[in-house]
């Protein structure tokens, strides 16, 4: 089964992307938890397409369920977008 791929905001200074993601989370009433901050920071450094498994592998201290839930939330908030191949 092929992996679901996503794309993040690109062509924007990294710190701005990270802060923007945290601001959007907070504006929608979500807490900026350590896993969400860590995942947002990782995403802000990425360019182009990625799979959730890349986040899981890159951030082994973050629970796999937290990664998937955070990615799902970021999609709902229109911060990342699924890529259908």
Buried (B, 14 or more C-beta within 10 A) or exposed (E): EEEBBBBBBEEEEEEEBBEBBBEBBEEEEBEEEEBBBBBBBBBBEBEEEBBBEBBBEBBEEBEEEBBEBBBEBBBEBEBBEEEEE
